[in-house]
Amino acid sequence: MKEPTNNPLERRKFIQSGLVAGLGLPFFGCQSLAGNKASKGPLFTKFGINAPLAKAAAVAEQGAEFLLLRVDRFLKPKEPVEAFEKELRQLEKSPIPALSCNNFLKGPELRSVGPEAKMENILKFSKTAFQRAKRAGVQRIIFGSSASRRIPEGWSKAQADEQFIALLQRMGDIAGDEGMIVAVENLQERECNYLSRFHEVGEIVTEVNHPHIRALADIYHSSSMQDPPKYFQKYAHLVEMVEIAESRGRTVPGIEGQDFRPYFKALRQGGYQGPIEIEGRWTEIDQVGKAFATIREQSA
């Protein structure tokens, strides 16, 4: 085996593979020791949707079991706690809980890679966000944040990997203190030039090796990038949750008729069994009900 010399992530994988080779064992990473056995029963155990609190009752009637809300608009980590508590009182009126939050890191003071990365700022911000999320009953924070993690010109992926891994390892400790999961999301290249393919997310999460840092498998971004579904199977053991929308127009499932079965099959074969949430556009409320029905039909 030729030793990689440039990418530190590849160097670590080379070292790890060498260490276990003497034992005659494959290297699986931190969370795959249970193996990749095909899941039995329903693939998706809970169904959520990206919708504002004002639409909670309407989407609940269409089959939504939880909401995906925005960190900046719901948790409001940059604002006084009173602003968050106002949102919290609105959530108390909702017939369904908010279990996920996205739109995590926004603003130049929260850049996670590059020469202007602000790790300490991010960790302080994260602590506030996680503490408020815990109060609200939120279970996971989705780490997409395209502007924060975009690699600037002149900065290498290897450098970004080193920064991002170090950040996630420290962030995982803070998340653990609050019982929170941080789910790293794959974002297609037109939105972000870093971790745009799901297998790249899988590699980073494996390297981070922290129980509170997981992967979010975004089928919309993967299908838009024409990512092969096989990586969903390979890294299914790292997946905290699945997100979905149709690649054409980013509409909710069932509008354009996209076939998601190859990704669903890969997840099942990899042993995934957990929540799915819709992050797509809709204009009529009955489209939400059709979207959940489409997911159930194609994943059966």
C-alpha positions as protocol buffer text, in pm:
chain_id: "A"
residue {
  index: 1
  type: MET
  ca { x: 0 y: 0 z: 0 }
}
residue {
  index: 2
  type: LYS
  ca { x: 138 y: 339 z: -94 }
}
residue {
  index: 3
  type: GLU
  ca { x: 131 y: 588 z: 192 }
}
residue {
  index: 4
  type: PRO
  ca { x: -60 y: 910 z: 113 }
}
residue {
  index: 5
  type: THR
  ca { x: 152 y: 1217 z: 176 }
}
residue {
  index: 6
  type: ASN
  ca { x: -67 y: 1526 z: 133 }
}
residue {
  index: 7
  type: ASN
  ca { x: -413 y: 1486 z: 279 }
}
residue {
  index: 8
  type: PRO
  ca { x: -400 y: 1439 z: 659 }
}
residue {
  index: 9
  type: LEU
  ca { x: -732 y: 1255 z: 652 }
}
residue {
  index: 10
  type: GLU
  ca { x: -587 y: 1001 z: 410 }
}
residue {
  index: 11
  type: ARG
  ca { x: -273 y: 971 z: 623 }
}
residue {
  index: 12
  type: ARG
  ca { x: -480 y: 885 z: 930 }
}
residue {
  index: 13
  type: LYS
  ca { x: -679 y: 625 z: 738 }
}
residue {
  index: 14
  type: PHE
  ca { x: -351 y: 471 z: 616 }
}
residue {
  index: 15
  type: ILE
  ca { x: -219 y: 450 z: 973 }
}
residue {
  index: 16
  type: GLN
  ca { x: -548 y: 307 z: 1105 }
}
residue {
  index: 17
  type: SER
  ca { x: -563 y: 42 z: 832 }
}
residue {
  index: 18
  type: GLY
  ca { x: -205 y: -59 z: 913 }
}
residue {
  index: 19
  type: LEU
  ca { x: -275 y: -88 z: 1284 }
}
residue {
  index: 20
  type: VAL
  ca { x: -568 y: -323 z: 1238 }
}
residue {
  index: 21
  type: ALA
  ca { x: -410 y: -521 z: 955 }
}
residue {
  index: 22
  type: GLY
  ca { x: -190 y: -703 z: 1204 }
}
residue {
  index: 23
  type: LEU
  ca { x: -500 y: -822 z: 1385 }
}
residue {
  index: 24
  type: GLY
  ca { x: -666 y: -938 z: 1066 }
}
residue {
  index: 25
  type: LEU
  ca { x: -956 y: -699 z: 1127 }
}
residue {
  index: 26
  type: PRO
  ca { x: -1106 y: -429 z: 901 }
}
residue {
  index: 27
  type: PHE
  ca { x: -1120 y: -72 z: 1031 }
}
residue {
  index: 28
  type: PHE
  ca { x: -1479 y: 45 z: 1072 }
}
residue {
  index: 29
  type: GLY
  ca { x: -1452 y: 370 z: 1264 }
}
residue {
  index: 30
  type: CYS
  ca { x: -1622 y: 463 z: 1588 }
}
residue {
  index: 31
  type: GLN
  ca { x: -1984 y: 361 z: 1545 }
}
residue {
  index: 32
  type: SER
  ca { x: -2003 y: 73 z: 1299 }
}
residue {
  index: 33
  type: LEU
  ca { x: -1912 y: -221 z: 1521 }
}
residue {
  index: 34
  type: ALA
  ca { x: -2277 y: -328 z: 1515 }
}
residue {
  index: 35
  type: GLY
  ca { x: -2233 y: -400 z: 1142 }
}
residue {
  index: 36
  type: ASN
  ca { x: -2439 y: -307 z: 840 }
}
residue {
  index: 37
  type: LYS
  ca { x: -2731 y: -547 z: 864 }
}
residue {
  index: 38
  type: ALA
  ca { x: -3042 y: -464 z: 667 }
}
residue {
  index: 39
  type: SER
  ca { x: -3308 y: -300 z: 883 }
}
residue {
  index: 40
  type: LYS
  ca { x: -3637 y: -477 z: 940 }
}
residue {
  index: 41
  type: GLY
  ca { x: -3975 y: -314 z: 975 }
}
residue {
  index: 42
  type: PRO
  ca { x: -4046 y: 46 z: 869 }
}
residue {
  index: 43
  type: LEU
  ca { x: -3738 y: 226 z: 740 }
}
residue {
  index: 44
  type: PHE
  ca { x: -3852 y: 559 z: 881 }
}
residue {
  index: 45
  type: THR
  ca { x: -3971 y: 575 z: 1240 }
}
residue {
  index: 46
  type: LYS
  ca { x: -4077 y: 940 z: 1258 }
}
residue {
  index: 47
  type: PHE
  ca { x: -4178 y: 1197 z: 997 }
}
residue {
  index: 48
  type: GLY
  ca { x: -4095 y: 1568 z: 1020 }
}
residue {
  index: 49
  type: ILE
  ca { x: -4104 y: 1877 z: 804 }
}
residue {
  index: 50
  type: ASN
  ca { x: -3941 y: 2216 z: 775 }
}
residue {
  index: 51
  type: ALA
  ca { x: -4228 y: 2450 z: 858 }
}
residue {
  index: 52
  type: PRO
  ca { x: -4277 y: 2756 z: 1082 }
}
residue {
  index: 53
  type: LEU
  ca { x: -4455 y: 2731 z: 1414 }
}
residue {
  index: 54
  type: ALA
  ca { x: -4753 y: 2910 z: 1263 }
}
residue {
  index: 55
  type: LYS
  ca { x: -4805 y: 2611 z: 1029 }
}
residue {
  index: 56
  type: ALA
  ca { x: -4760 y: 2344 z: 1298 }
}
residue {
  index: 57
  type: ALA
  ca { x: -5127 y: 2251 z: 1331 }
}
residue {
  index: 58
  type: ALA
  ca { x: -5179 y: 2241 z: 954 }
}
residue {
  index: 59
  type: VAL
  ca { x: -4882 y: 2013 z: 881 }
}
residue {
  index: 60
  type: ALA
  ca { x: -4966 y: 1793 z: 1181 }
}
residue {
  index: 61
  type: GLU
  ca { x: -5307 y: 1724 z: 1025 }
}
residue {
  index: 62
  type: GLN
  ca { x: -5122 y: 1609 z: 712 }
}
residue {
  index: 63
  type: GLY
  ca { x: -4909 y: 1358 z: 903 }
}
residue {
  index: 64
  type: ALA
  ca { x: -4611 y: 1557 z: 1031 }
}
residue {
  index: 65
  type: GLU
  ca { x: -4490 y: 1432 z: 1369 }
}
residue {
  index: 66
  type: PHE
  ca { x: -4225 y: 1695 z: 1436 }
}
residue {
  index: 67
  type: LEU
  ca { x: -4094 y: 2029 z: 1308 }
}
residue {
  index: 68
  type: LEU
  ca { x: -3758 y: 2144 z: 1173 }
}
residue {
  index: 69
  type: LEU
  ca { x: -3704 y: 2504 z: 1285 }
}
residue {
  index: 70
  type: ARG
  ca { x: -3422 y: 2754 z: 1232 }
}
residue {
  index: 71
  type: VAL
  ca { x: -3153 y: 2816 z: 1492 }
}
residue {
  index: 72
  type: ASP
  ca { x: -3142 y: 3189 z: 1414 }
}
residue {
  index: 73
  type: ARG
  ca { x: -3520 y: 3242 z: 1420 }
}
residue {
  index: 74
  type: PHE
  ca { x: -3621 y: 3002 z: 1696 }
}
residue {
  index: 75
  type: LEU
  ca { x: -3327 y: 2953 z: 1934 }
}
residue {
  index: 76
  type: LYS
  ca { x: -3194 y: 3306 z: 1867 }
}
residue {
  index: 77
  type: PRO
  ca { x: -2847 y: 3247 z: 2020 }
}
residue {
  index: 78
  type: LYS
  ca { x: -2733 y: 3600 z: 1931 }
}
residue {
  index: 79
  type: GLU
  ca { x: -3026 y: 3760 z: 2112 }
}
residue {
  index: 80
  type: PRO
  ca { x: -3119 y: 3793 z: 2480 }
}
residue {
  index: 81
  type: VAL
  ca { x: -3283 y: 3490 z: 2636 }
}
residue {
  index: 82
  type: GLU
  ca { x: -3616 y: 3675 z: 2654 }
}
residue {
  index: 83
  type: ALA
  ca { x: -3638 y: 3667 z: 2273 }
}
residue {
  index: 84
  type: PHE
  ca { x: -3597 y: 3290 z: 2278 }
}
residue {
  index: 85
  type: GLU
  ca { x: -3848 y: 3244 z: 2557 }
}
residue {
  index: 86
  type: LYS
  ca { x: -4108 y: 3423 z: 2348 }
}
residue {
  index: 87
  type: GLU
  ca { x: -4057 y: 3156 z: 2078 }
}
residue {
  index: 88
  type: LEU
  ca { x: -4067 y: 2889 z: 2345 }
}
residue {
  index: 89
  type: ARG
  ca { x: -4414 y: 3002 z: 2452 }
}
residue {
  index: 90
  type: GLN
  ca { x: -4528 y: 2970 z: 2092 }
}
residue {
  index: 91
  type: LEU
  ca { x: -4387 y: 2618 z: 2072 }
}
residue {
  index: 92
  type: GLU
  ca { x: -4590 y: 2522 z: 2379 }
}
residue {
  index: 93
  type: LYS
  ca { x: -4904 y: 2580 z: 2169 }
}
residue {
  index: 94
  type: SER
  ca { x: -4785 y: 2348 z: 1893 }
}
residue {
  index: 95
  type: PRO
  ca { x: -4949 y: 2003 z: 1862 }
}
residue {
  index: 96
  type: ILE
  ca { x: -4612 y: 1855 z: 1757 }
}
residue {
  index: 97
  type: PRO
  ca { x: -4261 y: 1909 z: 1897 }
}
residue {
  index: 98
  type: ALA
  ca { x: -3961 y: 2073 z: 1732 }
}
residue {
  index: 99
  type: LEU
  ca { x: -3695 y: 1802 z: 1724 }
}
residue {
  index: 100
  type: SER
  ca { x: -3448 y: 1953 z: 1477 }
}
residue {
  index: 101
  type: CYS
  ca { x: -3295 y: 2295 z: 1406 }
}
residue {
  index: 102
  type: ASN
  ca { x: -3094 y: 2406 z: 1102 }
}
residue {
  index: 103
  type: ASN
  ca { x: -2943 y: 2734 z: 974 }
}
residue {
  index: 104
  type: PHE
  ca { x: -2683 y: 2694 z: 1245 }
}
residue {
  index: 105
  type: LEU
  ca { x: -2381 y: 2923 z: 1186 }
}
residue {
  index: 106
  type: LYS
  ca { x: -2438 y: 3253 z: 1009 }
}
residue {
  index: 107
  type: GLY
  ca { x: -2211 y: 3557 z: 989 }
}
residue {
  index: 108
  type: PRO
  ca { x: -1839 y: 3621 z: 932 }
}
residue {
  index: 109
  type: GLU
  ca { x: -1768 y: 3584 z: 1303 }
}
residue {
  index: 110
  type: LEU
  ca { x: -1872 y: 3218 z: 1282 }
}
residue {
  index: 111
  type: ARG
  ca { x: -1652 y: 3089 z: 999 }
}
residue {
  index: 112
  type: SER
  ca { x: -1540 y: 2733 z: 1062 }
}
residue {
  index: 113
  type: VAL
  ca { x: -1265 y: 2690 z: 800 }
}
residue {
  index: 114
  type: GLY
  ca { x: -1008 y: 2910 z: 633 }
}
residue {
  index: 115
  type: PRO
  ca { x: -758 y: 3167 z: 763 }
}
residue {
  index: 116
  type: GLU
  ca { x: -1041 y: 3364 z: 928 }
}
residue {
  index: 117
  type: ALA
  ca { x: -1190 y: 3066 z: 1114 }
}
residue {
  index: 118
  type: LYS
  ca { x: -1327 y: 3160 z: 1456 }
}
residue {
  index: 119
  type: MET
  ca { x: -1336 y: 2838 z: 1658 }
}
residue {
  index: 120
  type: GLU
  ca { x: -1376 y: 3000 z: 2000 }
}
residue {
  index: 121
  type: ASN
  ca { x: -1660 y: 3220 z: 1874 }
}
residue {
  index: 122
  type: ILE
  ca { x: -1836 y: 2915 z: 1731 }
}
residue {
  index: 123
  type: LEU
  ca { x: -1799 y: 2712 z: 2049 }
}
residue {
  index: 124
  type: LYS
  ca { x: -1936 y: 2994 z: 2264 }
}
residue {
  index: 125
  type: PHE
  ca { x: -2227 y: 3041 z: 2022 }
}
residue {
  index: 126
  type: SER
  ca { x: -2286 y: 2664 z: 2014 }
}
residue {
  index: 127
  type: LYS
  ca { x: -2306 y: 2640 z: 2392 }
}
residue {
  index: 128
  type: THR
  ca { x: -2586 y: 2898 z: 2400 }
}
residue {
  index: 129
  type: ALA
  ca { x: -2766 y: 2731 z: 2108 }
}
residue {
  index: 130
  type: PHE
  ca { x: -2742 y: 2384 z: 2263 }
}
residue {
  index: 131
  type: GLN
  ca { x: -2861 y: 2502 z: 2603 }
}
residue {
  index: 132
  type: ARG
  ca { x: -3167 y: 2667 z: 2449 }
}
residue {
  index: 133
  type: ALA
  ca { x: -3229 y: 2367 z: 2225 }
}
residue {
  index: 134
  type: LYS
  ca { x: -3235 y: 2143 z: 2531 }
}
residue {
  index: 135
  type: ARG
  ca { x: -3495 y: 2366 z: 2697 }
}
residue {
  index: 136
  type: ALA
  ca { x: -3711 y: 2342 z: 2385 }
}
residue {
  index: 137
  type: GLY
  ca { x: -3687 y: 1963 z: 2359 }
}
residue {
  index: 138
  type: VAL
  ca { x: -3482 y: 1979 z: 2039 }
}
residue {
  index: 139
  type: GLN
  ca { x: -3276 y: 1666 z: 1985 }
}
residue {
  index: 140
  type: ARG
  ca { x: -3038 y: 1760 z: 1704 }
}
residue {
  index: 141
  type: ILE
  ca { x: -2870 y: 2058 z: 1541 }
}
residue {
  index: 142
  type: ILE
  ca { x: -2805 y: 2026 z: 1168 }
}
residue {
  index: 143
  type: PHE
  ca { x: -2466 y: 2155 z: 1059 }
}
residue {
  index: 144
  type: GLY
  ca { x: -2504 y: 2266 z: 699 }
}
residue {
  index: 145
  type: SER
  ca { x: -2404 y: 2631 z: 725 }
}
residue {
  index: 146
  type: SER
  ca { x: -2265 y: 2673 z: 374 }
}
residue {
  index: 147
  type: ALA
  ca { x: -2112 y: 3020 z: 427 }
}
residue {
  index: 148
  type: SER
  ca { x: -1941 y: 2915 z: 749 }
}
residue {
  index: 149
  type: ARG
  ca { x: -1768 y: 2611 z: 605 }
}
residue {
  index: 150
  type: ARG
  ca { x: -1697 y: 2730 z: 249 }
}
residue {
  index: 151
  type: ILE
  ca { x: -1327 y: 2694 z: 170 }
}
residue {
  index: 152
  type: PRO
  ca { x: -1179 y: 3029 z: 56 }
}
residue {
  index: 153
  type: GLU
  ca { x: -947 y: 3058 z: -241 }
}
residue {
  index: 154
  type: GLY
  ca { x: -592 y: 2962 z: -154 }
}
residue {
  index: 155
  type: TRP
  ca { x: -694 y: 2731 z: 133 }
}
residue {
  index: 156
  type: SER
  ca { x: -661 y: 2357 z: 79 }
}
residue {
  index: 157
  type: LYS
  ca { x: -912 y: 2085 z: 160 }
}
residue {
  index: 158
  type: ALA
  ca { x: -648 y: 1924 z: 380 }
}
residue {
  index: 159
  type: GLN
  ca { x: -626 y: 2241 z: 587 }
}
residue {
  index: 160
  type: ALA
  ca { x: -1005 y: 2263 z: 605 }
}
residue {
  index: 161
  type: ASP
  ca { x: -1023 y: 1899 z: 717 }
}
residue {
  index: 162
  type: GLU
  ca { x: -784 y: 1965 z: 1005 }
}
residue {
  index: 163
  type: GLN
  ca { x: -982 y: 2270 z: 1120 }
}
residue {
  index: 164
  type: PHE
  ca { x: -1323 y: 2108 z: 1082 }
}
residue {
  index: 165
  type: ILE
  ca { x: -1229 y: 1787 z: 1259 }
}
residue {
  index: 166
  type: ALA
  ca { x: -1080 y: 1981 z: 1551 }
}
residue {
  index: 167
  type: LEU
  ca { x: -1391 y: 2201 z: 1571 }
}
residue {
  index: 168
  type: LEU
  ca { x: -1632 y: 1908 z: 1566 }
}
residue {
  index: 169
  type: GLN
  ca { x: -1442 y: 1719 z: 1834 }
}
residue {
  index: 170
  type: ARG
  ca { x: -1468 y: 2012 z: 2073 }
}
residue {
  index: 171
  type: MET
  ca { x: -1824 y: 2089 z: 1966 }
}
residue {
  index: 172
  type: GLY
  ca { x: -1919 y: 1728 z: 2033 }
}
residue {
  index: 173
  type: ASP
  ca { x: -1816 y: 1764 z: 2396 }
}
residue {
  index: 174
  type: ILE
  ca { x: -2038 y: 2072 z: 2436 }
}
residue {
  index: 175
  type: ALA
  ca { x: -2326 y: 1895 z: 2259 }
}
residue {
  index: 176
  type: GLY
  ca { x: -2281 y: 1598 z: 2490 }
}
residue {
  index: 177
  type: ASP
  ca { x: -2313 y: 1819 z: 2797 }
}
residue {
  index: 178
  type: GLU
  ca { x: -2661 y: 1918 z: 2676 }
}
residue {
  index: 179
  type: GLY
  ca { x: -2765 y: 1580 z: 2539 }
}
residue {
  index: 180
  type: MET
  ca { x: -2757 y: 1717 z: 2185 }
}
residue {
  index: 181
  type: ILE
  ca { x: -2654 y: 1559 z: 1853 }
}
residue {
  index: 182
  type: VAL
  ca { x: -2481 y: 1764 z: 1583 }
}
residue {
  index: 183
  type: ALA
  ca { x: -2563 y: 1620 z: 1240 }
}
residue {
  index: 184
  type: VAL
  ca { x: -2322 y: 1722 z: 963 }
}
residue {
  index: 185
  type: GLU
  ca { x: -2504 y: 1770 z: 633 }
}
residue {
  index: 186
  type: ASN
  ca { x: -2380 y: 1718 z: 279 }
}
residue {
  index: 187
  type: LEU
  ca { x: -2442 y: 2028 z: 64 }
}
residue {
  index: 188
  type: GLN
  ca { x: -2419 y: 2022 z: -314 }
}
residue {
  index: 189
  type: GLU
  ca { x: -2135 y: 2213 z: -482 }
}
residue {
  index: 190
  type: ARG
  ca { x: -2342 y: 2506 z: -599 }
}
residue {
  index: 191
  type: GLU
  ca { x: -2417 y: 2581 z: -234 }
}
residue {
  index: 192
  type: CYS
  ca { x: -2084 y: 2487 z: -73 }
}
residue {
  index: 193
  type: ASN
  ca { x: -1746 y: 2367 z: -196 }
}
residue {
  index: 194
  type: TYR
  ca { x: -1674 y: 2158 z: 114 }
}
residue {
  index: 195
  type: LEU
  ca { x: -1836 y: 1824 z: 204 }
}
residue {
  index: 196
  type: SER
  ca { x: -2061 y: 1839 z: -99 }
}
residue {
  index: 197
  type: ARG
  ca { x: -2082 y: 1460 z: -132 }
}
residue {
  index: 198
  type: PHE
  ca { x: -2218 y: 1228 z: 132 }
}
residue {
  index: 199
  type: HIS
  ca { x: -1915 y: 1001 z: 145 }
}
residue {
  index: 200
  type: GLU
  ca { x: -1703 y: 1305 z: 237 }
}
residue {
  index: 201
  type: VAL
  ca { x: -1931 y: 1367 z: 534 }
}
residue {
  index: 202
  type: GLY
  ca { x: -1902 y: 1000 z: 627 }
}
residue {
  index: 203
  type: GLU
  ca { x: -1523 y: 1019 z: 621 }
}
residue {
  index: 204
  type: ILE
  ca { x: -1514 y: 1332 z: 838 }
}
residue {
  index: 205
  type: VAL
  ca { x: -1762 y: 1198 z: 1094 }
}
residue {
  index: 206
  type: THR
  ca { x: -1567 y: 872 z: 1113 }
}
residue {
  index: 207
  type: GLU
  ca { x: -1248 y: 1069 z: 1175 }
}
residue {
  index: 208
  type: VAL
  ca { x: -1409 y: 1290 z: 1440 }
}
residue {
  index: 209
  type: ASN
  ca { x: -1504 y: 972 z: 1628 }
}
residue {
  index: 210
  type: HIS
  ca { x: -1744 y: 1137 z: 1873 }
}
residue {
  index: 211
  type: PRO
  ca { x: -2081 y: 995 z: 1987 }
}
residue {
  index: 212
  type: HIS
  ca { x: -2250 y: 1337 z: 1962 }
}
residue {
  index: 213
  type: ILE
  ca { x: -2128 y: 1411 z: 1608 }
}
residue {
  index: 214
  type: ARG
  ca { x: -2327 y: 1225 z: 1343 }
}
residue {
  index: 215
  type: ALA
  ca { x: -2416 y: 1255 z: 975 }
}
residue {
  index: 216
  type: LEU
  ca { x: -2728 y: 1391 z: 811 }
}
residue {
  index: 217
  type: ALA
  ca { x: -2800 y: 1212 z: 482 }
}
residue {
  index: 218
  type: ASP
  ca { x: -2957 y: 1472 z: 253 }
}
residue {
  index: 219
  type: ILE
  ca { x: -3114 y: 1296 z: -46 }
}
residue {
  index: 220
  type: TYR
  ca { x: -3194 y: 1626 z: -221 }
}
residue {
  index: 221
  type: HIS
  ca { x: -2829 y: 1732 z: -228 }
}
residue {
  index: 222
  type: SER
  ca { x: -2705 y: 1381 z: -311 }
}
residue {
  index: 223
  type: SER
  ca { x: -2944 y: 1328 z: -600 }
}
residue {
  index: 224
  type: SER
  ca { x: -2867 y: 1677 z: -733 }
}
residue {
  index: 225
  type: MET
  ca { x: -2498 y: 1579 z: -734 }
}
residue {
  index: 226
  type: GLN
  ca { x: -2584 y: 1236 z: -881 }
}
residue {
  index: 227
  type: ASP
  ca { x: -2414 y: 1073 z: -585 }
}
residue {
  index: 228
  type: PRO
  ca { x: -2430 y: 692 z: -600 }
}
residue {
  index: 229
  type: PRO
  ca { x: -2665 y: 550 z: -335 }
}
residue {
  index: 230
  type: LYS
  ca { x: -2400 y: 296 z: -230 }
}
residue {
  index: 231
  type: TYR
  ca { x: -2250 y: 552 z: 6 }
}
residue {
  index: 232
  type: PHE
  ca { x: -2578 y: 572 z: 196 }
}
residue {
  index: 233
  type: GLN
  ca { x: -2539 y: 203 z: 263 }
}
residue {
  index: 234
  type: LYS
  ca { x: -2171 y: 232 z: 356 }
}
residue {
  index: 235
  type: TYR
  ca { x: -2222 y: 511 z: 609 }
}
residue {
  index: 236
  type: ALA
  ca { x: -2574 y: 425 z: 727 }
}
residue {
  index: 237
  type: HIS
  ca { x: -2434 y: 344 z: 1073 }
}
residue {
  index: 238
  type: LEU
  ca { x: -2337 y: 711 z: 1111 }
}
residue {
  index: 239
  type: VAL
  ca { x: -2669 y: 861 z: 1000 }
}
residue {
  index: 240
  type: GLU
  ca { x: -2865 y: 1052 z: 1262 }
}
residue {
  index: 241
  type: MET
  ca { x: -3144 y: 1151 z: 1026 }
}
residue {
  index: 242
  type: VAL
  ca { x: -3244 y: 1169 z: 659 }
}
residue {
  index: 243
  type: GLU
  ca { x: -3361 y: 1483 z: 480 }
}
residue {
  index: 244
  type: ILE
  ca { x: -3549 y: 1480 z: 154 }
}
residue {
  index: 245
  type: ALA
  ca { x: -3684 y: 1696 z: -128 }
}
residue {
  index: 246
  type: GLU
  ca { x: -3711 y: 1649 z: -502 }
}
residue {
  index: 247
  type: SER
  ca { x: -3403 y: 1757 z: -696 }
}
residue {
  index: 248
  type: ARG
  ca { x: -3612 y: 1945 z: -952 }
}
residue {
  index: 249
  type: GLY
  ca { x: -3734 y: 2265 z: -791 }
}
residue {
  index: 250
  type: ARG
  ca { x: -3660 y: 2136 z: -440 }
}
residue {
  index: 251
  type: THR
  ca { x: -4026 y: 2048 z: -405 }
}
residue {
  index: 252
  type: VAL
  ca { x: -4169 y: 1807 z: -148 }
}
residue {
  index: 253
  type: PRO
  ca { x: -4188 y: 1443 z: -262 }
}
residue {
  index: 254
  type: GLY
  ca { x: -4479 y: 1355 z: -487 }
}
residue {
  index: 255
  type: ILE
  ca { x: -4496 y: 1676 z: -692 }
}
residue {
  index: 256
  type: GLU
  ca { x: -4243 y: 1599 z: -967 }
}
residue {
  index: 257
  type: GLY
  ca { x: -4261 y: 1223 z: -920 }
}
residue {
  index: 258
  type: GLN
  ca { x: -3895 y: 1161 z: -831 }
}
residue {
  index: 259
  type: ASP
  ca { x: -3807 y: 801 z: -748 }
}
residue {
  index: 260
  type: PHE
  ca { x: -3617 y: 785 z: -417 }
}
residue {
  index: 261
  type: ARG
  ca { x: -3616 y: 405 z: -394 }
}
residue {
  index: 262
  type: PRO
  ca { x: -3244 y: 356 z: -471 }
}
residue {
  index: 263
  type: TYR
  ca { x: -3148 y: 574 z: -173 }
}
residue {
  index: 264
  type: PHE
  ca { x: -3410 y: 416 z: 52 }
}
residue {
  index: 265
  type: LYS
  ca { x: -3289 y: 68 z: -45 }
}
residue {
  index: 266
  type: ALA
  ca { x: -2928 y: 162 z: 32 }
}
residue {
  index: 267
  type: LEU
  ca { x: -3024 y: 300 z: 373 }
}
residue {
  index: 268
  type: ARG
  ca { x: -3219 y: -15 z: 457 }
}
residue {
  index: 269
  type: GLN
  ca { x: -2935 y: -241 z: 347 }
}
residue {
  index: 270
  type: GLY
  ca { x: -2698 y: -37 z: 562 }
}
residue {
  index: 271
  type: GLY
  ca { x: -2916 y: -92 z: 868 }
}
residue {
  index: 272
  type: TYR
  ca { x: -3061 y: 257 z: 904 }
}
residue {
  index: 273
  type: GLN
  ca { x: -3390 y: 290 z: 1088 }
}
residue {
  index: 274
  type: GLY
  ca { x: -3478 y: 637 z: 1211 }
}
residue {
  index: 275
  type: PRO
  ca { x: -3643 y: 972 z: 1136 }
}
residue {
  index: 276
  type: ILE
  ca { x: -3685 y: 1152 z: 806 }
}
residue {
  index: 277
  type: GLU
  ca { x: -3777 y: 1515 z: 755 }
}
residue {
  index: 278
  type: ILE
  ca { x: -3891 y: 1704 z: 448 }
}
residue {
  index: 279
  type: GLU
  ca { x: -3708 y: 2023 z: 359 }
}
residue {
  index: 280
  type: GLY
  ca { x: -3886 y: 2116 z: 39 }
}
residue {
  index: 281
  type: ARG
  ca { x: -4124 y: 2365 z: -119 }
}
residue {
  index: 282
  type: TRP
  ca { x: -4500 y: 2327 z: -123 }
}
residue {
  index: 283
  type: THR
  ca { x: -4787 y: 2560 z: -210 }
}
residue {
  index: 284
  type: GLU
  ca { x: -5097 y: 2364 z: -108 }
}
residue {
  index: 285
  type: ILE
  ca { x: -5129 y: 2196 z: 230 }
}
residue {
  index: 286
  type: ASP
  ca { x: -5251 y: 1868 z: 80 }
}
residue {
  index: 287
  type: GLN
  ca { x: -4913 y: 1839 z: -95 }
}
residue {
  index: 288
  type: VAL
  ca { x: -4762 y: 1777 z: 249 }
}
residue {
  index: 289
  type: GLY
  ca { x: -4990 y: 1480 z: 308 }
}
residue {
  index: 290
  type: LYS
  ca { x: -4909 y: 1346 z: -38 }
}
residue {
  index: 291
  type: ALA
  ca { x: -4538 y: 1388 z: 34 }
}
residue {
  index: 292
  type: PHE
  ca { x: -4554 y: 1171 z: 346 }
}
residue {
  index: 293
  type: ALA
  ca { x: -4762 y: 913 z: 159 }
}
residue {
  index: 294
  type: THR
  ca { x: -4502 y: 907 z: -121 }
}
residue {
  index: 295
  type: ILE
  ca { x: -4220 y: 847 z: 125 }
}
residue {
  index: 296
  type: ARG
  ca { x: -4409 y: 566 z: 295 }
}
residue {
  index: 297
  type: GLU
  ca { x: -4499 y: 402 z: -36 }
}
residue {
  index: 298
  type: GLN
  ca { x: -4147 y: 418 z: -181 }
}
residue {
  index: 299
  type: SER
  ca { x: -3977 y: 306 z: 141 }
}
residue {
  index: 300
  type: ALA
  ca { x: -4211 y: 13 z: 209 }
}
